[in-house]
Amino acid sequence: MQYIERAEEITGYRVRIWTRPAFTVVGYTAIVGKDTSAEQLVRDVTADGRLEGLIKASAVAPWVLGLGSWDPECQGKGDYRYTVCIEETQHTDFVPLQAQFPQHAPFRKRIGASDWMCFEDFDHGGPNAYELIQRLGYQFHMGTDDIGLHFDAYPPSVAPFGAAMEFWITVMR
């Protein structure tokens, strides 16, 4: 992982590049569009305890991720899948979670190997991230269905979906 020189001057954010091998995330998902929103999914999984259960599924404090992606179930213009999730690692056990919430089967998504651009202390009300990556000489990497996505990433040190967050997006030169 390395910081991009002059990124803060160019974009207003500290930005780093992170090359990651393929990995899997597990969480709860909804198709966001006309009938629902990412904010509603977050409220639902927080209110019924699924978010707390997801965090407790990891023996080490995980990053809580809000995954924005597309898949064939996205039918309307502008629809996308939003998933509240954590990374599946050697420290996670989702069996108790499945027993606690049998009516809500966890959603798994494999994420392909890619370079990731990570914007620190990101503000969704600020400049568009897709424009910012271009200013830094990169483009959105969206070659397959397991790449071409982004995460709203909340570090373990903050309450999930609190003010401090990063924005991670797949990129290529």
C-alpha positions as CSV (number, residue, x, y, z in Angstrom):
1,M,0.0,0.0,0.0
2,Q,1.4,3.4,-1.0
3,Y,0.2,6.9,-0.8
4,I,-0.1,8.8,-4.1
5,E,2.1,11.8,-4.2
6,R,0.3,15.2,-4.4
7,A,-3.1,13.4,-4.2
8,E,-4.3,15.7,-1.4
9,E,-3.4,18.8,-3.4
10,I,-5.1,17.4,-6.5
11,T,-8.3,15.9,-4.9
12,G,-8.6,17.3,-1.4
13,Y,-8.0,13.8,0.0
14,R,-5.1,11.7,1.2
15,V,-5.2,8.8,-1.3
16,R,-3.4,5.5,-1.3
17,I,-3.2,2.6,-3.8
18,W,-3.6,-0.9,-2.5
19,T,-3.1,-4.1,-4.7
20,R,-5.3,-6.8,-3.3
21,P,-5.7,-10.5,-4.2
22,A,-9.2,-11.9,-4.6
23,F,-11.3,-12.0,-1.4
24,T,-14.8,-12.6,-0.2
25,V,-17.2,-10.5,1.7
26,V,-20.3,-11.7,3.7
27,G,-23.3,-9.6,4.7
28,Y,-26.8,-8.5,4.0
29,T,-27.9,-7.0,0.7
30,A,-30.7,-5.3,-1.1
31,I,-31.2,-4.0,-4.7
32,V,-31.3,-0.2,-4.3
33,G,-33.5,1.7,-6.6
34,K,-37.1,2.9,-6.8
35,D,-38.4,0.9,-3.8
36,T,-35.5,0.9,-1.3
37,S,-32.3,2.8,-0.4
38,A,-28.9,2.0,1.0
39,E,-29.8,4.1,4.0
40,Q,-32.9,1.9,4.6
41,L,-30.8,-1.3,4.4
42,V,-28.4,0.2,7.0
43,R,-31.3,1.2,9.3
44,D,-32.8,-2.3,9.0
45,V,-29.7,-4.3,9.7
46,T,-28.8,-2.0,12.6
47,A,-32.3,-2.1,14.1
48,D,-32.7,-5.9,14.1
49,G,-29.2,-6.7,15.3
50,R,-27.8,-8.2,12.1
51,L,-25.1,-5.5,11.9
52,E,-24.0,-6.2,15.5
53,G,-24.1,-10.0,14.7
54,L,-22.0,-9.5,11.6
55,I,-19.3,-7.6,13.6
56,K,-19.3,-10.2,16.3
57,A,-18.8,-12.9,13.6
58,S,-15.2,-11.8,13.5
59,A,-12.7,-12.6,16.3
60,V,-10.9,-9.3,15.5
61,A,-12.6,-6.0,15.0
62,P,-13.5,-5.8,11.3
63,W,-13.9,-3.0,8.9
64,V,-17.6,-2.6,8.2
65,L,-18.1,-2.2,4.5
66,G,-20.9,-0.9,2.4
67,L,-20.5,-2.5,-1.0
68,G,-22.0,-0.8,-4.1
69,S,-22.1,-3.2,-7.0
70,W,-24.1,-4.2,-10.0
71,D,-25.5,-7.6,-10.9
72,P,-28.2,-9.1,-13.2
73,E,-30.9,-8.5,-10.6
74,C,-30.5,-4.8,-11.1
75,Q,-33.3,-4.1,-13.5
76,G,-34.1,-0.4,-13.3
77,K,-32.0,2.5,-14.6
78,G,-29.6,3.5,-11.8
79,D,-30.3,0.4,-9.7
80,Y,-27.4,-1.2,-7.9
81,R,-26.8,-3.8,-5.2
82,Y,-25.8,-2.5,-1.8
83,T,-24.4,-4.9,0.8
84,V,-23.6,-4.2,4.4
85,C,-20.7,-6.7,4.9
86,I,-17.4,-7.6,6.4
87,E,-14.5,-9.5,4.8
88,E,-14.4,-13.3,5.3
89,T,-11.1,-14.2,6.9
90,Q,-9.6,-16.9,9.0
91,H,-11.0,-14.9,12.0
92,T,-14.6,-15.1,10.9
93,D,-17.3,-17.6,11.8
94,F,-20.8,-17.0,10.3
95,V,-22.5,-20.1,11.6
96,P,-23.8,-18.4,14.8
97,L,-25.1,-15.5,12.7
98,Q,-27.0,-17.9,10.4
99,A,-28.5,-19.5,13.5
100,Q,-29.5,-16.2,15.1
101,F,-31.1,-14.8,11.9
102,P,-32.4,-17.8,9.9
103,Q,-34.8,-15.7,7.9
104,H,-31.9,-13.6,6.6
105,A,-29.4,-15.7,4.7
106,P,-26.1,-13.9,4.5
107,F,-25.1,-12.8,1.0
108,R,-21.5,-13.8,-0.2
109,K,-19.6,-12.0,-2.9
110,R,-16.2,-12.9,-4.3
111,I,-14.2,-9.8,-5.1
112,G,-11.6,-10.3,-7.8
113,A,-7.9,-9.2,-7.6
114,S,-7.5,-5.6,-8.4
115,D,-5.8,-2.3,-7.5
116,W,-7.9,-0.2,-5.1
117,M,-7.8,3.5,-4.7
118,C,-8.6,4.5,-1.1
119,F,-9.7,8.0,-0.3
120,E,-9.3,8.8,3.4
121,D,-11.9,10.8,5.4
122,F,-14.2,10.7,2.3
123,D,-17.2,13.0,2.1
124,H,-19.9,11.7,-0.3
125,G,-21.2,15.3,-0.5
126,G,-17.9,16.4,-2.0
127,P,-16.5,15.9,-5.5
128,N,-17.4,12.7,-7.5
129,A,-14.9,9.9,-6.8
130,Y,-15.1,8.8,-10.4
131,E,-13.8,12.2,-11.5
132,L,-11.2,12.2,-8.8
133,I,-9.6,8.9,-9.9
134,Q,-9.3,10.4,-13.4
135,R,-7.5,13.4,-12.0
136,L,-5.0,11.1,-10.5
137,G,-4.4,9.3,-13.9
138,Y,-6.5,6.2,-13.2
139,Q,-9.8,4.8,-14.5
140,F,-12.6,2.8,-12.9
141,H,-11.7,-0.9,-13.3
142,M,-14.9,-2.8,-14.2
143,G,-13.8,-5.7,-16.5
144,T,-15.8,-8.5,-14.8
145,D,-18.7,-9.0,-12.4
146,D,-16.3,-9.5,-9.5
147,I,-14.5,-6.2,-10.1
148,G,-16.1,-2.8,-10.9
149,L,-17.3,-1.8,-7.5
150,H,-16.7,0.3,-4.5
151,F,-16.9,0.2,-0.7
152,D,-17.9,2.8,1.8
153,A,-15.3,1.5,4.4
154,Y,-15.7,2.2,8.1
155,P,-12.7,1.3,10.3
156,P,-13.0,-0.7,13.5
157,S,-12.2,2.4,15.5
158,V,-15.5,4.2,14.7
159,A,-19.1,3.2,15.2
160,P,-20.3,1.5,12.0
161,F,-21.7,4.0,9.5
162,G,-20.3,6.9,11.6
163,A,-18.8,10.1,10.3
164,A,-15.2,8.8,9.6
165,M,-15.1,6.6,6.5
166,E,-12.9,5.8,3.5
167,F,-14.0,5.2,0.0
168,W,-12.4,2.3,-1.8
169,I,-12.8,1.8,-5.5
170,T,-11.3,-0.6,-8.1
171,V,-9.0,1.2,-10.5
172,M,-6.5,0.6,-13.3
173,R,-4.1,2.8,-15.1
